[in-house]
């Protein structure tokens, strides 16, 4: 505790005689229960209670003495005055206040950490009694003891005495108004947002990989094992679904020579509006018309594994070969949503809009880049194609015809330019 001690006249007199009698030894802390304004003319506490030998001394600064005192007895008292006593019994310095400094009951221990600032006293004129040692409070120049800051203290950013740990630094929440050039560079950050996660979103704001052929085809119909689809999206005889009770994984199998074209469907979500002509029918006892199934991996050229997004199957069901399926063809998407505007005409809408159109985009269409992506046309102003909140683009084949089936692999990545 930092208390404003008054050095008494008798204490100063003892210092004056230090050259003849030797250094003054500060050895004892005395406490009392009188509250008043201390005076340099005092020679004793007004209402002394007891004397305690400090457990440690240190010099955190040339003009500061740090005392550590503990009282672990069963005594009961209220401390309102403190005196620093020399080895010869002189009241060297005194402090008092009208409110309690420490209140001790029989079941508790009292601890004091006292700093005495001494100015204008010749070096070597006093010494510290006892053999104990205590670490001083830590500062930027003095090694010592300090508290570990809580997350709330780190977030507040006003305490200069407590230490930040790696965990509290990582969890720090920022206020956007306190960030440099906050209105532009960090416009997508909100107060108390996680800085590192949002910066990642700012750098890689949106990305998508999808198969336009599914958007163009709409609902695909599988009747008696044959899937009728637009062009060559998927045409097969003997395509069946199978699930096992208590598992959320199933298989989609081609039983003829038609293949699933490698990993083309991995990541896609297929909804199954009807099975056997019954709308909302279940697969393995689970409704798959709303959330559907998601292709998780290619087991072979003619078999895919899928995950039931509504949960594990209740019963085992195999040989399902009459069903309707629909998909938007999206394999992966981050930070945006996709809307079909027309044949080969799409719009990405960003989850977090940019502050302006000074962002860049890149992409590819078709296997080995055999197609093309265009942004803009002579029919519409450019700002209707590229805006802070969305990017409109068109997919073309090598012959500049609105793409359907051959453009089965389209990727678009939008990034900030600063």
N, C-alpha and C positions, 0 to 999 in steps of 0.2 A: 504494500500500500504506500502511495506517495503522500506523506504528511508534511505539513509545513512546520518543522521543529524550530523552536527558539533556543539558541545557545545562551546559557545563563552567564551572568557576570562571574560567578565562581568557576564556571567552566573555562571561561576565557582567561581567568587568573591562573588556573592550573596550566593552561597552554603556555602562558607567559613564563612560567617557571620551568618549562620542559627542558630548557637548555642547562639548567642547574640540577634539577631533580630527576631528569630523564623523561622520556615520552609518557604522555597520559595514556593509561590503558583503559579502553572502553570495554567493560566486561559484563555488565548486567543490564537487563531490561526490567524496569519496575512499572507496575500498572496500578491504577487507582480508579475510583468511581465518582470523582468530582468533575463537573463540567464547567468550564470557565475559559476566559481568554488568557493564555499563558503570558508570563512576564519574565524578562531577563533578570529581575531581582530575586526570583524564586531560588530557594535553597533546598526545597523538598516538594514532593507532591502534596496536594491539599488533603487527599483522602487515600493514602496508599493501601493496597490490598495485599500484594505479594511481589516478590522478586523472582525472575526467571533467568537462568543462564541461556543465552542464545545457542542454538544447535549448530549455527554456522555463520561465518562472516565472509564478505568478499568486497572487492572494489570494482564495480562495473564501469566506473569512470574515475578520473583522478580526484574529483571533488565530491565523490559519492561513496557512502558506506552502506552496504546492503546487509541487514540482519535477518536471520531466519529463526523464529521462536515458535515453540509448540508447548502446550500445556495439556497433558493427557491425564491429569488427576481428576478426582470426582468433585473438585471445588465448583461452587456456583457463584457467579458474579456478573456484573455489567461493567465493562471497561469504558471509561470516558477520558482518561488521561494516561499518558505514557511518558516515562522518564528514562533517559539513558544515563546509567550510573558508572563512575570510574571505579577502578580497583580499590581506591581509597575512600569510597563512599560519597563522592561529590556528585551532585546532580549536574551533569554536563549539559544536557539539553532536555527540553520538555515540550510536549504537545498535549492539547486538550480541546474538546469540543462538547457542546451541550447535548448532542445526540449520541447514542451508543456507538462505540467503535466496534466492539465485539460483545456479544451476549453469550455466556457459557452456562450450561446446566450440567448436572452431575453425570449425565449419560453421554455427554459429547466432549470432544477435544477442541481446543482453541488453537488456531494457527495464525501467526503474524509474519508478514514479509514486509520489513520496514526499510525504507530508503532515507538516509540522513545526508543532506547536502551541506557540505562545509566549505565556505569560501573565506579567503583572506587569512588562512591559518598556515604557518610555515610548514613545508614538508618535513616529515620525521618527528613532528611534535606530538603525534599521537600514534597509537598502535591498537590493534584489535585483540581482545583477550580470547581465551579458549583455544582449543586445538581443532575444532570442527571447521568444515568448509562447506559452503553452499554455492550452487551455481546462480549467477545473477540472471535477471530477465534478458532474453536474447534480443539483440538489436542488429542493425546492418554492419556494425563494427565490433560488437562484443559477442563472443560465444556464450550461450546460456540456455535457459529453459523457456520454451514457448508452447502455446496450445496449438493443436491441429484444428484448422478452421472447418466448420461445418459447411455443407453445400449452400445453405442460406447465406452464410457470411461471405462465401466466395462470390455468389451471385450479386450480392449487394455491392461488393467492391469498394467498401469504405474503411475496413479495419486494416491497420498497418502493423498489428502486433501478432497476428496468428498466421500459421503456415499453411500453404496450399499443397495438397497431395495430388499425385497424378489422377486419382479417381475423381476428385472434386474439380480438377481442371477440365477433364474430359466431359464432365456433366454440366459445365458452365452454361448458363442461359444468358443470352444477350438481349439488350433492348436496341431495336433498330436505329433509334435516333442517336445512339451513342457510337454507331459505326461510321467510319470515314465514308463520305460521299454516299450516305445511306440511301438517298432517294433514287439513285441510279444503279449503283453496283449491287446493292443488296435489296432491291425492291421486292423480291419474292420472299424475304425473311419476315416473319411475324415476331412480335414481342414474345420473349421466353421460348423462342424456337431453338432447336438444336442446330448450332452453326454449321458443324461439319456435314450433317446430313443434307441440309438445305443448300450448301454450296455445291454438293455433288449434283443435286437436282438442277442447280443453275448452270453447271458446266454441261451436263448431258440432260437437257430438259425433256426431250421426247424421242422415242424410237419405236419402230414397228416393223414386224416381218409378217407378211400375209400372202395368201394365194387368192388373187382376184377372181379366179374361175369359180370359186364357191359363191362369192357375192353375186356373180352374174347368173349362176344357175338357179339360185333360190333353193327350194325344197327338192331333195332327191328322193325318188320313189323306188323302193325295192319290192318287187312282186315276184313271188315264186323263185327267189334266189337271183333275180336279174335286176341290177340297178340301172335305171334309165336316167341319164344325166345329159347336161348340155355338152356337146362335143365329146372330148375324151377325158373328162374329169375322172370318171370312174365307171367302167362298164364291165360287169362280171356276171357270171352265172354260178350260183352256189355260194353266195356270200352269206355267212352265218355269224350270229352273235352267241356267246356262251358265258355264263357266270356261275360261280360256285357259292353255295351258302356260307355266310359269315365272312366273306372276303369282299373287299371293295374293288378288286381287280377282275377283269374279264378278258376275253379274246374275241377278235374280229378276224375271221378266217375266209380266205378265198379257196374254194375247192376245185377250181379249174386252173388254167394256165395264166390267167390274169394276175398281175402283181400289184402291189401297193406303191410302186415307183420309189423304192428306197425309203428315205426318212421324210418324204414329202408331207405326211400327215401328222408327224410327231409334234405335239404341242397344241394341235387344233382341238376345239371343243365342238362336239356334235350333239345337237338336241334331237330327241326321238319323239316327235309329236304323236305318232300312233304306231301300234304293233298289231299285226293281223287285222288291220282295218278298224281297230278300236282306238279312238282318241284317248290319250292319257293312260293307256295301258301300262302295266308295270313290267320291268325286266328283273327277274329274280325277286319279285315282290316289292320292288322299289320303283317309284315314279321317276322316269328319266326324261320327261317332256319339258321340264322347266330348267333344271341345271344341266342335265345331259351327262355325257361321258367325255373324258379328255384322253386323247391318245398319248400314252406315256413313253412307249418305245416300239421299235420294230423287232419282232421276234424272228421273222424270216421274210423272204420276199413275198410270201402269201399270208402272213399272219402278223397282226398288230396286238399289242397289249393296251388296254384302256383302264382308266380309273372311273368308278361311278361317283360323281360329284355329290350325290345325295346321300351317300353312305353305303355300307356293306349290304350285299344281297341277303335276303332273308331265306330264300330257297335256291336250290340249284336249278338252272334252266339252260338248256342247250338247244342247238338247231333252230334258232330264231332266224328265219330267212324271209319274212314278209314284214317290212317296216318302212316308215318314212324317216328321213334324216334331214337336218338342216344345219348349216354352219356358215359363219362369216369368214372362214378361212384364215383367221388370225392365229399365228403360231406363238408370237410373243409381242407384248406391248408394254410400254413404260411411259408414264407421264402424259398420256393423251388418249383420245377416243377417235374412232374411225367412222365416217359416214359416207355411204355411196350416194353420189349425186346424179349419176347417169352411167352409161356404158363407158367403162374405163376412166371414170371421173370421180375423184375421191377428195375428202377433206379430213385433215387431222386437226382436232381441236385440243389445244393444250390445257392440261389440268391447272397449270400455273402460267398465266400469260406473261410474255415478255413486256418490258416497258416500252419498246418500240420495235421496228422491223429490222434492226441491225443485228440479226442473227443469220447464221448460215445453215444450209441444208445440203445433204448429199444422199444419194441412193442408187439403187440398181434395179433392173427389171429383167426377168427371164433368166433361164439357166445360162451361166457364163456371160451375162450381160447382153443377151441377144435382143432385148427390147430397149425402150427409152422412157425416161420420166420427163415430163414438161411441166413448168410452172408459168402460167400466163398465156394470153392469146390476144388477137386483135379485136375480139368481140367484147372483152371486159377490161376495165382499168386494172392495172397491176395490183393496186391495193385491195382489190377484191379477191386476189389470189394469195397474196402474202400480207398478213396482218399480225399485230402483236398477239392475238389470241388463236390464230389458226393458219394453216398452210393448205392451199388447194392444189392438187396436182393431177395430171392425167398420165395414164399408162398406155404406151404405144408399142406395137410389134415392129419388127424390122422393116415392114412394108408401110408403116405409118397408118395402120388401120387400128381402130379401137380394139385393144387386146381383150381376149377372153381366155381361151384355154392355154395358149402357148406361154402367156405371162404368168406362170405358176409360182414364181418366186420374186416377190417385191419387197425391198427393204428401204426404209427411209429413216435417217437420223438427223435430228435438228439440234444444233449446238449454239451456245452463246458466243458472240465474237469478242466479249471482254469479260 
